[in-house]
Amino acid sequence: MNSESGKIWDENSSWWFENVANGNFHEYLEIIVPLSKELFVQKKLILDLGTGSGILAKRIMGNLATKVVGLDLSLMQLQKAAENNLGPSYLQSNSAELPFKSGVFDGVLASMVLEHVGNLQNTVEEISRVLQPSGLFVAVINHPVFQTPGSGPVSAHNSDSDEIGWKVGNYLIESSEVEEISDGIYIPYEHRTISTYLNTFLEHGFQLQRVLEPAIVDKNKVTGNNQGGRTIPRLLVAILEKPLFA
């Protein structure tokens, strides 16, 4: 992310913090927070890359043996994090030039961050550099298939049905967009294919442990035949490890 991206996140910091803090994103409540706490429970020093409001960094520190550094490009986001989520250490930096010595962390989390990063290669290279051998890297991404620009809910063709389907945009065409995610709220979005993400991780020496496509259960919505739930994943989770011996 560059300085222009930082300005965009600064401008939207209040909206972002309020929505995350008020639980308006089911992804955080149902998937990201519990999964992160589970995966990093035995780690001692974790980098939360793109920490934003610091809510996730704070939740991970529920394990008192764990220390978390929350890093973000947006100074406004970090100020809100420091005011409202005490515990983690917060630092402003570009993800492609991390201000740490090599092999400092035994865990790195990039939650809904990499799809907003312009230079994926440099960012993943830096993550690999600051991570210890056998360290854990977890990438949580808006699902590249179903969150492609142009994707979204559509009504069923059958007029007798109230089911809602999902239109998928041009998945194989990678693009850089500035998307309106809410009324008057614009953020940069880099659409990449799943293969681009996974191959980039592998090219920088990571070993893929698991890939998850967790469902979000929203009792207020019915999608397709999944009563009270979702039939498509909103997130793609890649769980990776840096080899002990390169």
LUMMARMAR-935556 format. One record per atom (N, C-alpha, C, O): x, y, z. Coordinates in pm, whole numbers, padded with zeros to 5 digits, always signed. Layout:
<rs>
XYZ;...
</rs>
This chain:
<rs>
+00084-00119+00000;+00000+00000+00000;+00088+00124+00000;+00191+00128+00067;+00047+00225-00075;+00125+00347-00082;+00062+00456+00003;-00039+00434+00071;+00122+00577-00002;+00072+00686+00081;-00069+00726+00043;-00147+00768+00129;-00104+00714-00085;-00239+00748-00129;-00339+00652-00067;-00447+00693-00026;-00303+00523-00060;-00390+00426+00006;-00406+00459+00153;-00514+00445+00210;-00296+00504+00215;-00303+00542+00354;-00402+00654+00378;-00473+00654+00478;-00406+00750+00286;-00502+00861+00299;-00646+00811+00290;-00733+00858+00363;-00669+00715+00199;-00804+00660+00185;-00848+00593+00314;-00962+00612+00359;-00758+00514+00376;-00794+00447+00501;-00808+00546+00615;-00891+00527+00703;-00728+00653+00614;-00745+00758+00714;-00885+00819+00706;-00951+00839+00807;-00928+00849+00584;-01058+00911+00563;-01173+00821+00607;-01278+00869+00649;-01153+00690+00597;-01260+00595+00629;-01244+00531+00766;-01316+00437+00799;-01149+00579+00846;-01116+00512+00971;-01233+00508+01068;-01255+00405+01133;-01309+00616+01081;-01422+00619+01175;-01529+00520+01134;-01582+00448+01217;-01561+00516+01004;-01661+00421+00954;-01616+00278+00979;-01695+00195+01023;-01489+00250+00950;-01438+00114+00964;-01441+00070+01111;-01486-00040+01142;-01394+00157+01199;-01389+00122+01341;-01530+00098+01397;-01552+00002+01470;-01622+00186+01362;-01758+00172+01414;-01824+00043+01369;-01893-00022+01447;-01804+00006+01243;-01866-00114+01191;-01804-00240+01250;-01876-00335+01281;-01673-00243+01265;-01608-00359+01325;-01643-00368+01474;-01675-00476+01524;-01635-00255+01544;-01661-00254+01687;-01805-00293+01719;-01831-00355+01822;-01899-00257+01633;-02040-00287+01656;-02082-00424+01604;-02199-00459+01609;-01985-00500+01554;-02015-00636+01510;-02094-00644+01381;-02169-00739+01361;-02079-00545+01293;-02155-00544+01168;-02096-00636+01062;-02159-00659+00959;-01977-00688+01086;-01915-00780+00992;-01917-00921+01051;-01842-00951+01144;-02003-01006+00997;-02015-01142+01048;-01884-01219+01033;-01856-01311+01109;-01803-01180+00933;-01675-01248+00911;-01588-01243+01036;-01524-01343+01072;-01584-01128+01103;-01501-01114+01222;-01554-01197+01338;-01480-01272+01401;-01683-01183+01366;-01742-01248+01482;-01742-01399+01469;-01709-01470+01564;-01780-01450+01352;-01804-01592+01337;-01681-01671+01292;-01671-01790+01320;-01588-01606+01223;-01476-01681+01164;-01341-01628+01208;-01264-01702+01270;-01311-01503+01178;-01174-01454+01189;-01124-01452+01333;-01013-01498+01360;-01204-01399+01426;-01160-01392+01565;-01139-01531+01625;-01030-01558+01675;-01239-01620+01623;-01215-01752+01685;-01107-01833+01615;-01031-01904+01682;-01098-01825+01483;-00996-01901+01411;-00857-01850+01445;-00765-01929+01465;-00840-01718+01451;-00709-01660+01481;-00665-01697+01623;-00549-01731+01645;-00757-01690+01718;-00723-01725+01856;-00680-01871+01865;-00589-01905+01941;-00747-01957+01789;-00713-02099+01791;-00576-02125+01727;-00495-02199+01783;-00551-02066+01611;-00429-02095+01537;-00303-02038+01604;-00197-02100+01597;-00316-01922+01669;-00199-01855+01723;-00182-01874+01874;-00101-01806+01936;-00258-01964+01933;-00262-01975+02079;-00126-02007+02139;-00099-01965+02252;-00041-02079+02070;+00090-02117+02124;+00204-02027+02074;+00321-02053+02104;+00171-01924+02000;+00274-01835+01947;+00306-01726+02049;+00219-01682+02124;+00431-01682+02049;+00477-01586+02149;+00479-01442+02100;+00449-01350+02176;+00513-01422+01973;+00519-01286+01919;+00460-01286+01779;+00512-01350+01688;+00350-01214+01763;+00271-01219+01640;+00266-01080+01577;+00251-00979+01646;+00279-01077+01447;+00259-00954+01371;+00120-00957+01309;+00088-01046+01230;+00037-00859+01346;-00096-00843+01285;-00081-00738+01176;-00087-00617+01203;-00062-00784+01054;-00035-00695+00941;-00164-00632+00892;-00259-00702+00857;-00169-00498+00890;-00292-00429+00854;-00392-00438+00968;-00507-00475+00947;-00348-00403+01087;-00428-00424+01208;-00555-00341+01212;-00651-00379+01279;-00556-00226+01141;-00678-00143+01139;-00714-00096+01278;-00637-00025+01342;-00833-00134+01324;-00886-00090+01452;-00817-00157+01570;-00837-00115+01684;-00737-00261+01546;-00669-00331+01654;-00755-00430+01729;-00709-00492+01825;-00879-00447+01686;-00970-00537+01757;-00920-00681+01751;-00923-00752+01852;-00875-00723+01634;-00827-00860+01621;-00699-00882+01699;-00682-00985+01764;-00609-00786+01695;-00485-00795+01773;-00515-00809+01921;-00451-00887+01991;-00611-00732+01969;-00652-00738+02110;-00708-00874+02145;-00678-00928+02251;-00791-00930+02057;-00852-01060+02085;-00747-01171+02090;-00754-01260+02174;-00650-01165+02002;-00544-01266+02001;-00465-01261+02131;-00419-01364+02180;-00449-01142+02187;-00375-01128+02311;-00452-01176+02432;-00408-01158+02545;-00568-01238+02409;-00641-01301+02519;-00556-01406+02586;-00574-01435+02705;-00464-01464+02511;-00364-01554+02567;-00251-01468+02622;-00176-01407+02545;-00238-01462+02755;-00144-01368+02817;+00001-01396+02781;+00087-01310+02801;+00029-01516+02730;+00166-01549+02691;+00201-01493+02553;+00316-01499+02510;+00101-01440+02485;+00120-01393+02348;+00133-01241+02344;+00055-01168+02405;+00233-01193+02271;+00248-01051+02245;+00219-01025+02098;+00256-01105+02012;+00151-00914+02069;+00110-00883+01933;+00156-00743+01896;+00141-00648+01973;+00212-00730+01777;+00244-00600+01718;+00144-00576+01606;+00137-00653+01510;+00067-00470+01617;-00029-00433+01514;+00030-00327+01423;+00066-00218+01468;+00041-00358+01296;+00102-00267+01199;-00001-00222+01097;-00080-00302+01048;+00002-00093+01065;-00093-00041+00966;-00033+00082+00899;+00052+00151+00955;-00080+00108+00778;-00034+00226+00704;-00108+00352+00749;-00055+00462+00736;-00229+00335+00802;-00313+00448+00838;-00286+00494+00981;-00307+00418+01075;-00241+00617+00997;-00216+00672+01129;-00346+00690+01207;-00350+00668+01328;-00453+00729+01138;-00583+00746+01203;-00633+00613+01259;-00688+00609+01370;-00616+00506+01184;-00656+00375+01232;-00577+00338+01358;-00634+00289+01455;-00448+00362+01354;-00363+00327+01467;-00397+00408+01591;-00391+00356+01703;-00433+00534+01574;-00472+00616+01688;-00597+00560+01754;-00606+00556+01877;-00692+00517+01674;-00814+00457+01730;-00783+00323+01797;-00840+00289+01900;-00691+00248+01736;-00652+00121+01795;-00588+00142+01931;-00620+00072+02028;-00497+00239+01940;-00426+00265+02065;-00520+00316+02173;-00499+00291+02292;-00624+00389+02133;-00719+00444+02229;-00819+00340+02279;-00861+00343+02395;-00857+00249+02191;-00970+00160+02223;-00932+00014+02245;-01012-00062+02300;-00814-00026+02202;-00774-00166+02217;-00633-00173+02273;-00536-00202+02202;-00623-00147+02403;-00495-00146+02470;-00439-00287+02481;-00514-00385+02488;-00307-00296+02483;-00240-00425+02498;-00137-00448+02392;-00018-00455+02422;-00179-00459+02265;-00081-00473+02156;+00004-00347+02141;-00036-00239+02183;+00119-00364+02080;+00201-00250+02039;+00161-00213+01896;+00137-00302+01815;+00154-00085+01866;+00109-00041+01734;+00218+00040+01665;+00290+00118+01727;+00228+00017+01534;+00335+00079+01456;+00285+00111+01316;+00214+00031+01256;+00323+00227+01265;+00286+00267+01129;+00396+00227+01032;+00514+00257+01055;+00358+00159+00923;+00458+00118+00823;+00389+00069+00697;+00271+00032+00699;+00464+00069+00589;+00423+00008+00463;+00447-00142+00472;+00550-00185+00524;+00354-00222+00421;+00366-00367+00429;+00480-00423+00344;+00527-00534+00369;+00526-00347+00245;+00632-00395+00157;+00772-00361+00209;+00872-00399+00149;+00779-00288+00321;+00908-00252+00382;+00892-00258+00533;+00882-00155+00599;+00888-00378+00588;+00860-00396+00730;+00981-00354+00814;+01094-00394+00784;+00959-00274+00918;+01069-00220+00999;+01114-00314+01110;+01125-00273+01226;+01141-00440+01076;+01181-00539+01175;+01301-00616+01124;+01324-00627+01004;+01379-00670+01218;+01489-00758+01182;+01432-00890+01130;+01316-00922+01153;+01514-00965+01062;+01471-01094+01008;+01448-01194+01120;+01520-01196+01220;+01346-01278+01102;+01320-01387+01195;+01273-01345+01332;+01300-01413+01431;+01202-01231+01342;+01158-01179+01471;+01032-01249+01522;+01022-01280+01641;+00937-01275+01433;+00805-01324+01473;+00794-01475+01453;+00856-01532+01363;+00712-01538+01538;+00679-01678+01514;+00538-01694+01458;+00492-01806+01437;+00469-01582+01435;+00339-01585+01371;+00310-01453+01300;+00342-01346+01353;+00252-01460+01182;+00209-01341+01108;+00066-01363+01060;+00034-01466+01000;-00018-01267+01086;-00158-01271+01040;-00181-01155+00945;-00152-01040+00977;-00235-01185+00827;-00278-01083+00732;-00426-01107+00706;-00462-01186+00619;-00511-01038+00781;-00654-01061+00775;-00723-00955+00691;-00730-00839+00730;-00775-00996+00574;-00844-00907+00483;-00758-00786+00449;-00803-00671+00452;-00630-00815+00418;-00531-00711+00393;-00470-00725+00254;-00456-00626+00182;-00433-00847+00216;-00356-00867+00093;-00433-00822-00031;-00371-00786-00131;-00566-00825-00027;-00644-00780-00141;-00645-00628-00155;-00697-00575-00253;-00587-00559-00057;-00575-00413-00064;-00430-00369-00084;-00401-00249-00085;-00340-00465-00100;-00197-00437-00116;-00161-00436-00264;-00190-00532-00336;-00099-00327-00309;-00064-00317-00450;+00050-00410-00489;+00044-00474-00594;+00153-00418-00406;+00271-00498-00438;+00269-00626-00355;+00326-00631-00246;+00204-00728-00406;+00189-00854-00333;+00324-00924-00317;+00354-00977-00210;+00407-00924-00423;+00535-00992-00418;+00623-00939-00305;+00676-01017-00226;+00638-00809-00298;+00723-00750-00196;+00669-00773-00055;+00745-00796+00039;+00536-00767-00042;+00474-00788+00089;+00496-00930+00139;+00532-00949+00255;+00475-01029+00053;+00494-01168+00094;+00641-01197+00120;+00675-01273+00211;+00728-01135+00041;+00872-01151+00064;+00911-01098+00202;+00991-01160+00272;+00855-00984+00241;+00883-00926+00371;+00824-01011+00484;+00886-01026+00589;+00706-01065+00463;+00647-01154+00563;+00737-01274+00587;+00761-01313+00701;+00786-01331+00479;+00877-01445+00490;+01006-01407+00564;+01059-01484+00643;+01055-01288+00536;+01181-01244+00598;+01169-01230+00749;+01257-01275+00822;+01060-01167+00797;+01048-01139+00941;+00997-01259+01020;+00992-01255+01143;+00958-01365+00951;+00904-01484+01018;+01015-01584+01047;+01102-01609+00964;+01011-01642+01166;+01108-01743+01205;+01086-01873+01127;+00974-01898+01081;+01189-01955+01110;+01169-02090+01056;+01067-02167+01139;+01068-02159+01262;+00981-02239+01074;+00865-02310+01131;+00759-02215+01185;+00669-02257+01258;+00769-02086+01150;+00668-01989+01190;+00541-02003+01109;+00541-02057+00999;+00431-01952+01165;+00298-01964+01105;+00257-01836+01035;+00270-01726+01090;+00209-01849+00913;+00156-01736+00836;+00012-01770+00797;-00012-01869+00728;-00082-01687+00839;-00223-01707+00807;-00271-01588+00724;-00266-01474+00770;-00318-01616+00604;-00373-01514+00515;-00523-01534+00503;-00569-01638+00456;-00599-01434+00545;-00744-01435+00533;-00781-01333+00425;-00751-01214+00437;-00847-01381+00320;-00872-01298+00202;-01020-01301+00167;-01084-01406+00176;-01075-01187+00128;-01208-01189+00067;-01204-01287-00049;-01117-01275-00136;-01294-01382-00053;-01283-01492-00148;-01268-01441-00291;-01357-01373-00341;-01156-01473-00358;-01129-01417-00491;-01230-01456-00598;-01245-01385-00698;-01301-01566-00580;-01402-01606-00678;-01530-01525-00659;-01582-01467-00754;-01579-01523-00536;-01712-01466-00511;-01711-01318-00478;-01816-01254-00475;-01592-01261-00452;-01582-01118-00427;-01515-01045-00544;-01465-00934-00529;-01515-01111-00660;-01464-01049-00782;-01546-00924-00815;-01668-00925-00798;-01482-00816-00864;-01559-00699-00908;-01669-00740-01006;-01643-00811-01103;-01789-00694-00980;-01903-00732-01063;-01985-00845-01006;-02093-00876-01057;-01935-00907-00898;-02009-01014-00832;-02113-00955-00736;-02100-00841-00693;-02214-01034-00705;-02314-00987-00610;-02442-01068-00616;-02458-01151-00705;-02534-01044-00523;-02659-01119-00518;-02749-01086-00636;-02755-00972-00682;-02819-01188-00683;-02917-01170-00791;-03041-01251-00758;-03033-01353-00691;-03155-01205-00806;-03280-01277-00785;-03286-01399-00874;-03230-01400-00984;-03354-01503-00827;-03370-01625-00905;-03454-01597-01029;-03542-01511-01026;-03427-01671-01139;-03504-01653-01262;-03647-01702-01246;-03738-01656-01315;-03666-01795-01155;-03800-01849-01132;-03881-01749-01051;-03850-01724-00934;-03983-01692-01110;-04062-01588-01044;-04140-01641-00925;-04185-01564-00841;-04156-01774-00917;-04229-01833-00805;-04138-01855-00684;-04184-01900-00579;-04011-01824-00698;-03915-01849-00591;-03860-01717-00539;-03839-01622-00616;-03838-01711-00409;-03776-01592-00350;-03629-01616-00317;-03569-01541-00240;-03572-01722-00374;-03432-01752-00348;-03342-01647-00415;-03376-01589-00518;-03228-01627-00353;-03129-01533-00404;-03005-01611-00448;-02950-01691-00373;-02963-01585-00571;-02841-01648-00621;-02724-01551-00611;-02735-01444-00552;-02612-01591-00671;-02492-01507-00664;-02425-01503-00801;-02386-01606-00856;-02413-01383-00853;-02345-01363-00982;-02195-01351-00959;-02151-01279-00868;-02115-01421-01040;-01970-01413-01032;-01918-01329-01149;-01955-01353-01264;-01834-01231-01119;-01779-01142-01221;-01667-01209-01299;-01656-01332-01301;-01584-01129-01364;-01476-01181-01449;-01358-01225-01362;-01262-01151-01342;-01368-01346-01311;-01271-01396-01213;-01129-01400-01268;-01036-01364-01196;-01109-01444-01391;-00974-01464-01444;-00905-01334-01487;-00786-01336-01518;-00978-01224-01488;-00918-01096-01525;-00878-01022-01398;-00964-00972-01325;-00748-01014-01372;-00701-00945-01253;-00706-00794-01275;-00680-00745-01385;-00739-00721-01170;-00761-00578-01187;-00737-00503-01056;-00739-00561-00948;-00715-00372-01070;-00704-00280-00956;-00825-00190-00959;-00851-00124-01060;-00900-00185-00850;-01024-00108-00845;-01023-00018-00722;-00947-00039-00628;-01108+00082-00724;-01145+00155-00604;-01295+00132-00589;-01375+00184-00667;-01331+00055-00487;-01469+00009-00474;-01545+00088-00368;-01489+00129-00266;-01673+00110-00395;-01762+00171-00296;-01826+00057-00216;-01915-00011-00265;-01780+00037-00093;-01829-00075-00012;-01948-00037+00073;-02019-00124+00125;-01972+00093+00089;-02089+00144+00156;-02114+00283+00099;-02033+00333+00021;-02222+00345+00136;-02257+00474+00078;-02147+00578+00106;-02130+00622+00220;-02074+00617+00002;-01970+00717+00014;-01839+00667+00071;-01748+00746+00097;-01827+00536+00090;-01705+00477+00146;-01632+00401+00035;-01682+00302-00017;-01512+00449-00001;-01435+00390-00111;-01302+00336-00059;-01234+00401+00019;-01267+00215-00103;-01139+00158-00064;-01074+00093-00186;-01144+00047-00277;-00939+00087-00189;-00870+00021-00301;-00884-00130-00289;-00879-00185-00179;-00901-00196-00403;-00917-00341-00403;-00841-00400-00521;-00860-00359-00636;-00754-00498-00492;-00676-00568-00593;-00739-00705-00614;-00731-00791-00527;-00799-00725-00730;-00853-00859-00757;-00744-00946-00818;-00686-00914-00921;-00718-01058-00751;-00623-01157-00799;-00688-01295-00793;-00779-01318-00713;-00642-01386-00875;-00695-01521-00873;-00636-01597-00754;-00535-01557-00696;-00701-01707-00718;-00650-01793-00611;-00511-01844-00646;-00423-01849-00560;-00491-01880-00772;-00360-01933-00813;-00251-01829-00796;-00138-01864-00761;-00280-01702-00820;-00180-01597-00801;-00139-01588-00654;-00020-01580-00623;-00237-01591-00565;-00204-01587-00423;-00122-01708-00381;-00015-01693-00322;-00170-01827-00412;-00103-01949-00367;+00036-01962-00428;+00131-01999-00359;+00048-01932-00557;+00180-01942-00621;+00278-01841-00563;+00397-01870-00551;+00230-01722-00528;+00318-01622-00466;+00367-01672-00330;+00485-01656-00298;+00279-01732-00252;+00320-01788-00123;+00427-01896-00143;+00528-01898-00073;+00403-01984-00238;+00496-02094-00262;+00630-02044-00315;+00735-02096-00277;+00626-01943-00402;+00749-01888-00460;+00840-01827-00354;+00961-01818-00373;+00781-01785-00243;+00861-01725-00136;+00887-01825-00023;+00915-01786+00090;+00876-01953-00056;+00923-02057+00034;+00824-02111+00134;+00859-02198+00214;+00700-02063+00132;+00603-02112+00230;+00551-02250+00190;+00539-02283+00072;+00520-02329+00291;+00455-02459+00271;+00308-02445+00308;+00275-02397+00416;+00221-02487+00218;+00077-02476+00241;+00031-02592+00330;+00049-02709+00296;-00029-02558+00442;-00079-02658+00536;-00226-02691+00512;-00264-02808+00502;-00307-02589+00502;-00451-02608+00480;-00509-02487+00409;-00456-02376+00418;-00619-02510+00338;-00699-02401+00280;-00841-02418+00330;-00899-02527+00320;-00899-02311+00383;-01035-02315+00437;-01125-02221+00359;-01082-02114+00314;-01250-02260+00343;-01353-02175+00284;-01475-02179+00376;-01578-02238+00341;-01464-02117+00492;-01567-02131+00595;-01697-02062+00558;-01698-01956+00495;-01807-02123+00599;-01939-02066+00577;-01973-01970+00690;-01930-01988+00803;-02051-01869+00658;-02100-01775+00757;-02248-01800+00777;-02326-01798+00681;-02287-01825+00900;-02428-01853+00929;-02494-01724+00977;-02460-01672+01083;-02586-01675+00898;-02662-01554+00932;-02808-01594+00943;-02874-01616+00842;-02859-01602+01064;-02994-01652+01086;-03101-01559+01030;-03217-01598+01017;-03063-01437+00996;-03160-01343+00941;-03174-01354+00790;-03258-01286+00730;-03091-01440+00727;-03094-01451+00581;-03103-01597+00541;-03047-01685+00607;-03172-01622+00433;-03179-01754+00376;-03128-01745+00233;-03183-01670+00153;-03024-01819+00201;-02967-01816+00068;-02978-01953+00006;-02923-02050+00058;-03049-01964-00105;-03064-02093-00171;-03133-02192-00081;-03232-02159-00015;-03082-02315-00079;-03143-02420+00002;-03079-02431+00139;-03112-02522+00215;-02989-02342+00172;-02922-02345+00302;-03005-02263+00400;-02986-02142+00410;-03095-02327+00472;-03187-02257+00560;-03111-02190+00674;-03045-02257+00755;-03121-02058+00680;-03056-01983+00786;-02906-01971+00769;-02838-01939+00866;-02851-01994+00649;-02707-01988+00631;-02667-01933+00496;-02747-01868+00429;-02545-01961+00458;-02490-01915+00331;-02447-02035+00248;-02399-02135+00303;-02463-02025+00119;-02423-02135+00032;-02292-02106-00040;-02241-02192-00112;-02237-01988-00022;-02107-01956-00080;-02017-01899+00029;-02067-01836+00122;-01886-01920+00018;-01795-01863+00119;-01762-01718+00087;-01746-01681-00029;-01752-01637+00189;-01707-01499+00170;-01555-01489+00183;-01494-01395+00132;-01495-01586+00252;-01353-01578+00282;-01278-01699+00229;-01333-01809+00216;-01151-01677+00198;-01056-01784+00169;-00943-01770+00270;-00884-01663+00285;-00914-01879+00341;-00811-01877+00445;-00699-01972+00405;-00723-02091+00385;-00578-01920+00393;-00461-02002+00363;-00374-02009+00488;-00331-01906+00540;-00348-02130+00535;-00266-02153+00653;-00132-02209+00605;-00126-02318+00548;-00025-02133+00630;+00105-02167+00574;+00211-02171+00683;+00194-02117+00792;+00321-02237+00650;+00433-02247+00743;+00564-02219+00670;+00583-02261+00556;+00652-02147+00738;+00787-02127+00684;+00870-02248+00722;+00879-02281+00841;+00932-02316+00627;+01006-02439+00658;+01118-02416+00758;+01177-02308+00765;+01145-02518+00836;+01255-02511+00933;+01389-02498+00862;+01479-02426+00907;+01399-02571+00749;+01521-02562+00669;+01484-02522+00527;+01406-02591+00462;+01538-02413+00479;+01506-02364+00345;+01574-02452+00240;+01560-02428+00120;
</rs>
